[in-house]
Amino acid sequence: MFYSYLPNFLFGIGTVFFSLFLYSILKQNNRLTTLFALMSLSISIYVFAYGLEILSNSISEMKLCLIVEYFGVSFLPVLWLLFSYKFYTNKDLPARIAVALGIIPFITLFMISTNDYHHLFYKTVDAIRENGYLLAVTGKGPFYILYVSYTTTVMIAGICCFFLSWKKTEYSFRTQSFWLFIGSVFPLAFSLIYIFGRVKYDIIPFSFSVVGLTCFVALFRYDFLELKDIVRGYAFSQINEGIFVIDDKNRLIDYNAAGKATFSWLRPHNVGISIDCFAEGKCLLANNCDFFDLSVNTKGGVKTYEFRVTPIKEKDSTVGKVFLFQDVTENKMAVERLNYMATYDTLSEIYNRSKLMEEVERIVFHINRYGGNMSVLMLDIDHFKSVNDKYGHLAGDLVIKGVAQNSKSMLRNIDIIGRYGGEEFLIILPGCNKENAMAIAEEIRTSVEECRFYFGENEISITVSIGVVSVSGHDKASLQEIIKNADTALYIAKDSGRNTVKAAF
């Protein structure tokens, strides 16, 4: 019963692919469509010719049909590879490679057309009648073996392209690749069954019924010939920035390769699960901003990511969100380094003059407006030039840093210390009267005097002179007046023999 419908079944498959050929020709909007059209035409020629072959009444008719079949099937594996490569990479194979791939198919056409003269393709071509149909029984020649090896290799390469596209493309973009991958496996499987003699006659054309079905699904359900979808999927997976998508219930919908490399929970088995099940997901949902930074613990340490959140709108409602993020750790560290350099003196590791004066001005403004008091200490290293002259500038740098850090250790958290210039330092003591300021200054002077600095084998002892000035909100003193008075007090201390503390009168 089945055999009576065999030719009609084959002609039906051929009609399907010829229809796909016409559809692709009419669509003709990109290179991928052209390749699919040629591939569909090749399949239709092959299947139609095979249908005529089994209806032939003589060996001569059957041989003619065999030649026509190879006009379709010879180029089919190459077209399939070109198509799959284009689909996978969105690029054309280099022209020289495409031309090289076509050499064997052209030689095959010549060999099959002239086989009666050399029998290198088919050693023999006989026929058997089975269930009313004339079926070819061929003896395989050396070039046939070469041709089969070549086409099998090319078909496997094409299948690999679809497989890689399916595996590489994330979630929602992989459906097209899946159907094309499934469709490409069947011709190879049927071909191997036929080649290794598991059946008497060629069953490869019947495999294209499955190919036709998968192509129809991929074409009309998922519109795989639309280049915009391929480019979108390619861009989505290849973009360096991480992306993931959630729906209005915070469930994971999609993500790309960069996102997967960043967050361990961006995996296929978590699609459909709310991201608030994950620590980072909770933090992301807690941020109601469209633009924010988030620090994440990774295998490489703590990294900072910059997030941009875009709502997905459908009519007037929000149906989801797209999270776009990138690693800004190095940028953030660079900004922090620049901020540090703009704020701190790199040698002494305390405030530089610019930041120091900014802080003094802020405190002076506060006490002049709201009341209170403050004291300022101006500290200078005694005979610092002799340290540089005797031990060198590196030793001088060591002393400057040592005095700065020693003095800082004697202060409260609210106190401020900065390098005023050269070997001079300024210390601001908010809410500190003259008596307490003098006591603190004396503690600093004593601590520095007792401190020893070691440079190589040299032990360096130094002293400091400190000038003290105290003001209150009632004085309404300006910043310039305070600095001038502190400088005067320092001059008095140095003029009094150094290594002492003096207050401005």
N, C-alpha and C positions, 0 to 999 in steps of 0.2 A: 504493500500500500504506500509506504513512504517513498519507495524508489520511483513511483509514478509521478511524484511531485518534485523530484530532484531537480530537473532542469528549471522548472518554474521557481523553485526556491533560489537557485543560483541567479536567475534573471532578476528576481526580486532584490537580492543583495546588490547586484550590479546597478539596478535602477536607483536604489537608495544612495549609492555613492555617486552616481551620475547627477542625482538631484543635489547632493552636497556640493558637487563640483559647480553646478549652475548657480547655486545659492552663493557660493564663495566668490564666483566671478562677478556676480551682480553687486555683492557687498564691496569687494576689492578696495579696502580702506587702509591696508598696510601689508608689509612684507609677509607677515605670518599668514594672512589670508591667502596670498598667492601660493605659498608653499602647500597649504592645506588643499587648495583647489587642484594643484598638480598631483598631489598624493591621492586625492579622491578619484581623479581621472584615471590614474594608473591602476587603482584597485578595480574600477568599473570595467576597464579594458580587459584586465586579467580574468575577472569573474565571468564576464559575458563570453569571452573566448573559451573559457573552460566549459561553460554551459553548452556552447556549440560543439565543443570537442566530444562530449559524451553523447551528442545527438548525431555525430558523423556516421557515415555508412561505409567508409573505407579508410585504410591506413593513410592514403594520400591526403584525404580531407582532415584526418586527425593531425597529421604533421603540419599542415597549414595552420590549423588552430593553435598548435603548440607554439609556432613562430609568433603568432599574434599575441598569445599569452605573455611571451617574453618581452614584447613591446611595452607591456604594462608592468610586469613583475620585476624586470631587470633593474629599473630605476627606483622601485618602491622603497627598498631599504635605505638608499641614499637620501631620498626625499624625506623619509621618516626621521632620519638623523638630523638633517638640516632643520626640519620643523621642530623637533624636540630640543635641539640646541638653542634655537631662537626663542622658544618658549621658556627655557630654563634661564638663559642669560640676558634675553632681550637684545642680543647681538647676532650678527650674521657670522657664520664661519668665514675665515679668510678665503678670498677668491681662489687662490692657488690650491688650497686644501679641497675646496668644493670641486674644482676641476679634476684634481687627482682622484677624488672619490668616484667621479663619473667615468673613469677610464675602463674599469672592469665591466660595468654595465654595457658600454658601447662595444667592447670586444665580445661580450656575451651575445649581443644581438647578431654580430657578424658570425660567430661560431654556430649559433643555433640555425641561422639562415642557410649556412653552407655545410651543415652537418653531414649531408649525404656524400660529400666529397672527401671528408677526412675522419669522420666518426670520433672526433676528440671530445665532443660534448656528450653525445649518446652513442655508446658502442652499437647498440641495437635499439630499434623501435618496433615493437610488436603490439598486438591488440588481443584482448580477450573480451568475450561478450558475457556480461553478467547482469541478470535481471533486465535484459532487453537493451542494455546500453553497451556501447563499444568503449572499453577502457584501455588506456595506453599502458603498456608494460615496457619499461625502458631499462637498458643496461647502462650503468653510469660510467662515463668516460673520465679521463684525467682532468679535463677543463671543468667538467661538471663539479668534481670534488673541490677544485679551486674556487669555483663560483659559490658553492654552498658554504665553504669556509669563510669566504669574504662576506657574503650577505649575513651569515650568522653573527659574525663579529660586529658588523655595522648595526644590525638590529639590537644586539646587546648594548652597544654604546648608546643608541637612542633610548632604550629602556632605562638605562642608568641615568640619563638626563631627566626623564620624567620622575624617576625615583628620587633623585637628589632634589628636584624641584618640590616634590611632595614633602620630603623630610625637612628641607631647609626653610620653606615658606611657613610662616606661623599661622596657626589655627584657621581663621576664616578664609584665608587665601589659598589653602591647600586643596580644596575640594576639586577644583578643575584639574590639578595635577594628579590627584588620586584616580579620577575616572580615565584620564589618558594613560596613566601608568597601567591600570588594569587592562585597558584595551590593547596596549602594545604587547602584553605578555602572551596573549592567546596565539597570534600568528607564529611566534617563535616556538611555542610549545607544540602546536600542530605540525610545524615544519620539522622539528626534531623527531616527532613520532613517525612521520612519513619517511624521512631520510634514513632512519635506522630500521626501516622495513617492518614496522608494526602493522601496517595496513597495505593492501594491494594497490590502491589508487590514491591519487593526490587529494588530501583532505584539507589542504591549506586554504582554499577559497571559502570553505565553510566557516573558518575561524573569523572571517570578516563580518559575519553576522553579529558576533559579539563586539567587534570593533565599531561596526555601524551603530549599535545600541549605545555604547559608551560615548561615541562622538555626538550622537543626538542629545544625550543627557548633558554632556559638557557644553554643547553648542547652544541648545535652546533653554536649558535650565540655568546654566552658569555663564553663558555668553563668553566662552573662552577665546573667541576670535577678537574680542574688543581689546585693542591695545591699551586703552586707558586702564582697564582692570589689571592687565599684566604689569604695566608700568607702576600702577599703584601698589600692587603686591610686592614688586621688586624694590621699589623705593621704601616701602614700609619695613621690609626685612633688612635692607642694606644701609639705611640711614644710621649715622653714628650715634645720634641721640637716642636715648631709651624712650620707648613708648609703651603704654598699656592703656586699655580701655575698660571702663566699668559701666554697668547699666544703672538705672535709677534706684536699684536696690543694693548698690555697691558690689554687685557680683562681677567677678573678672570675666571679660568677654574676649579680649585679644591682647597680644603683646608682640614685640619684635625681638630680634636676636640680641640687640644691645640691652634691652630691658631684662631679658632672660639671664644675660651674663652678670647683671648687677644684683638682682634679687632672686634668691633661691626659690621663692614661692611662685615665681612666674613660670609655671610648668603646665603641660596639657591637663594633668589630672586635677589641677586646681581651677580650671575653667568652670564657671558656674557657681563658684564658692565666693562668699562675701570676703573682701580683702580685710575686713576688721578682725578676721581670725588670725591675722599675722601682725606682729609687733609694729613693723614699719607701716603696714596698712592702716593700723589704728592712728598712728601719728599723722599720716597723710590725710585721713578723713577729718582729724581734729583741726587741721588748718583750713579755715574757711576763705583764705585768700586765693587769688588767682595766680599769685607769684610769690614764692617763698623758698627758703633754703632749708635743707634737712641734713643733719649729720647721721651717717649710717656706719655701723660696725661691719667691716668686711674682712676677708682673709688678709688683705694688705694693710689693715689698720683702719682707723676712722677716716672716712671720706665725706666730703660735703657735696651735696647735689642741689642744683638749682632746678626747681620745679615750676612749670607753667601749666595751669589747668584751664581747659577750654570745655565749656558745656556743649553737649550735642542736643540740638534743638529739633523737634519735630512739631511743626505747626507752632502752637503757643506753649508747649510743655517741654521740659528738659527730660530727655530719655536716657541720658548717660553723660559721662565725662571722659575726656582724653587727657591723660597725664603725660606730658613731654618733659624729659629731664636730662641733664648732662652733668658730668663730673666737673666741678669748679674748685676742687681742692687746691690745685696749684695756683689758680687765679686768686683764690681767697688768701692763700699763704703769701702770695706776692703782694697783695693789698695790705696784709697785716705787716709784712716787712717794710713796706713803704710808710705805713702809718707809724711804725716803730721808729724808723729813721727820721720821720718828721717830728717825733715827740721826744725821743731819747738821744742822749749823747752816747755814741757807740763805744767810746773808750771807758767812761766811768759808769755806764749803765744806769744813769739817773737822768732826770729831765734835762733837755738842752735849754739854751737861753730863751728861745722863742716860747716854748711851752711853759717854762718857769715864769716868765713875765706875764703870760696869759693867766696863770693860776694866781699870782700875786695880785694882779689887777682885779680878778674876780672876788678875792677875799676882801681887798680894800673897799671895793664897791659895796660889799655886803655889810661890813661893819659901819661904814659911813651912813648907810641907809637904815639899817635895823639896830645899830648899836653893837656893843661888845668890844673886845680888844684883841690884839695880836702882837706878836713880836717877830722881828726879823734878825737873823744872825748872818753876818757876812764873814766868811772864813777864808783865810789865805795861808798857803803853805809857806813856812819860813825858809828863806835861802834855797828856794826850789831850783834856781839857776845853777847853783853849785852841784846839785844832784845830777843834773843833765851834763854838766861839764866834767864831773868826776867819773860817773858811771855810764853815761850815754843816755840817749833819748828813750830807749826801751826801758831802762830802769826808771826814768822819769814817768813814763806811762804807767808802770807798775805802781808807783807811789800815788799817782793821781787816782787810779782805780781803788787802791787800798784805802786811802783817806775817805773817798766817797762812800764806799761800802761800810767802813767802820763807823762813820758819822751816821749813816742811814740806820744802822743797827741800834743806835741809841735813841731813835725817835719813835713817836707814837704813829699809829696807822693814819691819823688825820693830818700829820705833819707832812710838809713838802720840802724836798731837797732837789737842787738842780745845779748844774755847772754854769756859773755866771760868765766865766771866761778864763782861759789859761789855767792857772792854779787857784782860782777863786771860786768859791761855792756860796750859794745863797740858801738859807734854811728858813722856812716860814712856819711859825708856830701859832695856829689859830687858837683864840681863847686863852692865850698865855700872857700873864703880866710880866713886869720887868724882873721881879725877884725870881720867879720860876725860870724865866728865860736865861738869867745869869747862871742859875744852877745847872741847867741843861748844857749851856755853853761850856761851863767848867768841866762837866763830865766828859764832854766830847774832847776838849783840850787834853785832859788827863789820859783818856783812852788812847788818843793818837800818840801822845808822848811815850806811853808804855809799849806801843806796838812796834814790832820789828818787821822790816821788809827784806826778803832775801832775793838777791839777784845773782845767780850763779853762786860763787863762793863768798859774795859780799853781803854783809849785814848792814842795812841802812836804817838809821834812826832819824826821825824828823819831828818837828814841832809845828804848831799852827797858832796863828793869832786870830782872835775873833772879836768883831765889833757887834754890839747889841743895840737895837732900837725897839722901843715898845710904843704903841699908839692905841688909842681908843676911838670909838665913834664920835666922841665929843670933839676930838682934835680936828676932824674933817681934813686929815692930811692927804695929800695927793701921793700917787705912786712915786713920782719923781722926788718928792720931799723925803719919803721914807727911805728910798735907795740912797739918796745923798747923805742922810743922817747916819745910815748904817755904814756907809763908806768912810764918813768922818770918824765914827767910833773905831773902825778897823785901823785907820791911820793913827789914832791915839794909841791903840794897842801895840802897833809896830814901833811907834816912836818911843814907847815905854820899855823897849828892850825885847819885844816879841815874846812868843810862848806865853801869852796872857789873854785875859778877857777884859774888855772895856765897854762901858755903855755910853751912849750919846747923852749929853746933858740937855 
